[in-house]
Amino acid sequence: MQEVAAIRRNSIPFEFLFQVFALVISVIVVHGMYVSVVRPKAAEVMAEQRAQMEIDRDFVPERSIYVLIRDFEQETCFILMLWAMAIMGYKAAGAVRERKMLLRDLVPVNEGMSILPEDTRQFSRPVQALPAAERDTLLPRALLTGLHRFRSTRNIQDVSTSIRTVCEAESERLDSELSMVRYIAWAIPSIGFIGTVRGIGEALSQAHQAVEGNISGVTESLGVAFNSTFVALLLSIVLMFLMHQLQLLQERLVMEAQNYCDDRLVQHLQVR
């Protein structure tokens, strides 16, 4: 019964549940802020500006942050950005947790000590005794792969190649798991351009009012067009910066794990 329960618990990946939960929370938080704060404040600011313009024809309204982000396109961009940041935070926490493994002495080898093929079982036991969550990380998997390969082939070059293969496969896996973040980084500017098209379309539909002398509707629609693009591009810049920082963290993890295996394992291997 316990095995069946474990299978059921693992049937849906935790990361998938986290992403769904993060998306739901992002929608609730951002939409709640827009309904309670952003849109009421934007309506208030725009009403005050219209009143000032009716009194003073030379009045130049100041750009308000509430008016700048009030439309649905900007709201969607903020939801997607918050969702992507949650995903990247999850990935970064995993990378930091794996980097802590580099501080541990998983292969207790002193300076000048050699590891023979007959000793690999002895050195594998501490790594195999780790908890499952730690044993599935990159460094223990690379060490176990190298030790098992050395016991079976007695070839040091094969050990180095197998460790490098494990690290390269992990690097490709980490890179592929960022596909959702890359999609969001592409989707945010696209949504901004959708707002631009919508705003220009609304402005063209009110062209007859501009001909009659009333340009308030046209200027408001053009404001929607330019504001959505401005906010989307700004958020995209921030998101791409965070994504590149995450990639740098993951690449350093893979390189440091490979260096750890070379320094603590490969250079101590010896064949009689």
N, C-alpha and C positions, 0 to 999 in steps of 0.2 A: 504493500500500500504506500509506503514511503517513497519507493521508486516511482510509482505512478504519479504521486503528488509532485515529485520533483520534475518529472517530464511535463506535467501540466503547467507548472510554474515557468518552465523554460520554453514553453511552446511559443510564446510571444516575446521577442527580444526586449529587454529592459530599455535599450536605447530608443527603440521605436515608440514605446509608451512614453518615454521622457519627451520625445519630440512632439508627440500629439498633445501631451499635457502642457508643454511650453507654448504651443500654438494657441491653445484654448486660453491660457492665462494672458498671453499677449493681446488677444482680441478683447478680452474682458477689461484689462487694465487700460489699453489705449482708447477703446470706445467709451469707457466710463469717463476718462479724462476729457474726451471731446464733447460728450453730452453735457457734462456738469460744468466744465470750465471753458474750453476753447471756443466752442460755437457761441455760447451766450456772451462771452467777452468780445468776440469778433463782431457780433451783431450790435453790441453796445458801441464799440469803437466806430463802426461804419455809420451808425445813426448819428453820432456826434459829428463826424466829418461831413456828412451831408448837411447837417444844420449849419455848420460853420461855412460851408461853401455857398449856401443860400444867402447868408448874411454878407459874406465877403467873397467877391468873385476872384480876388487875387490870392485867396487862401490855398496853400499847398499842404495837403495832408501828409503827415509823417507815416512811414511804413511801420505797421504794428506786427509783432510776431504772431498774434492771434489771427489777424487777417491773412497773414502769409501761409499759415498751416491749416486753415479752417476747412478746406475742401476734402472730399472723399478720397481723392487720389493721395493726398498727403497722409491722411489717416492710414490708408492701406500700406503706404511706404513705411510708416513708423511701426506698424504691426509686423511687417516682414523683417525689418531691421532688428526689432526686439527678439523675434523668433530666431534669426540667424545668430545673434549674440548669445542666446541661451544654448544653441547647438555648439557654438565655438567654445563657450565656457565649459560645457561638458567634455569636449575633446581636450581642452587645455588642462582640466583637472586630471583627466586620465594620463596625459603625458607627464605632468608633474609627479603624479603618483608612481609612474614607472621609473622616472629619473631617480627617485629615492632608492630604488633597488641597486643603483650604481654605487651607492655608499656602503653597501653591505658586502661582507667577505664571503661570497657564495662558494668560492673555490679556495679553501685554506691552504695555500702554497707559500712557503717561505722562500726567501731569496736563495737562489742556487739549487733549489729542490727540483727534481725531475718527476714527471708523471709517465709511467710506463703503461702500455695497453692493459696489463693485468691490474692496474690500480684504478681504472676508470669506474668500476662499480663502486669502489669506496668513495670516490669523489662525486659520484652521481647521487648518492644517498641524501646528503644535505639539501640538494636542490629538489629532489623528488619529495622530500619531507615538507616542503613549503605548502602553505594552504593553496587550495585550487585557484583562488583568485590571483595569487602572486605567481604561481607556477605557470599560469597562462600568459604572463607578460613576456615582453620581447627577450629580455636578458636571460631568464631561466630557460626559455625554449632554445635560444642559441647555444647556451652552455651544454644542455642535454644533447642537442644535436651533434655538437662537436665531440663530446665524450663518447657517444654511441658510435659515431663514425670512426673514431680512433680505435675503439675496441674491435670493430668489425674489419677495418681495412688496414690498420697499422701504418697509415700513410698520413704524414703531417700536412702535406699539401691538400689532400682531400678534406681534412678537418677545416683548414682555412677556407676552402672553397664552399663547404657546406654552411659554415657560419655566415659567410658573405651572402650566400643565396637566401638564408633565412632573413637577414637584415634587409636585403633588397625587396623580398616579398612583403615584408612588413611596411617598408616605405611606400610601395605601390598600394597596399591596402589603406594606409592612412591617407594617401592622396585621393584614392577613389571615394573614400567616405566623406570627403569635402565637396562632393558633387552637388549636394543639396544647397550648401552655402554658396557655391558658384552660381547655381541657378537663381537664388534669391538676389545675389549681387547683380545678375543680368536683369532680373524682373523689375527691380526698383526703378532704374532709369526708364524702362519700357512703360511702366505705369505712369511715370511723370510725363512721357510723351503722349500717352493717352489723354491725360488732363490737358495737355497743350492743344491737341486736336479738338477736344470737347469745347475748350474755351474759345478757340478760333471759330468753331462752328456756331456757337451761340452768338459771337460777335457779328458774324456775317448775317445771321438771321435777324439781327436788330439794326441792320444797315439803314433801313428806311427811316428809323427814328433819328439816326445821326444826320441824315439828309435834312430832316425837319428841324435840326438844331439841338436835339436831346442826345448827348453822347454819353450820358452816365451809364446806360446799360452796356454800351459797347466797351467802355473803359473797364467796367467791372468784369465783363467776360474775358477781356484780354488779360486782366489781372489774374484770373483763374489759370489761364494758359501759361503765363510766365512764372507764376508762383509755384505751380506744380512741378515744372521742369527744374526750377532752382532748388527746391527742397529735395527732389529725387536725386539730382546729381550730387548735392552736398552729402546726403546720407550714403550714397554709393561710394564716395571717396573715403568716408570714415569706415565703412564696412570692408572695403578692399584693404585698407591699412591693417585692420584687426585680423583679417584672414591671412595676410602675408606674415604677420607676427606669429600666428598659430603655426603656419607652415614652417617657419624658421625654428620654432620650438620642437616640432616633430622631427625635422631633419637633424637637429642637434642630438635628439634622443637616439636616433638610429646610428649616427656616427659614433657617439660616445659608447653605445652598447657594443659596437664592433671593436672599438679600441679596447674596451674592457676585456673582451674575449681574447684579443691578441696579447694583451699585457699579462692577464692573469691565467690564461690557459695555453694558448698556442705556443708561446715562447718557452714554456716549461715541458712541453711534450718531448719525449725521447724514445727512440726505438733501439733496442739492443742489436 
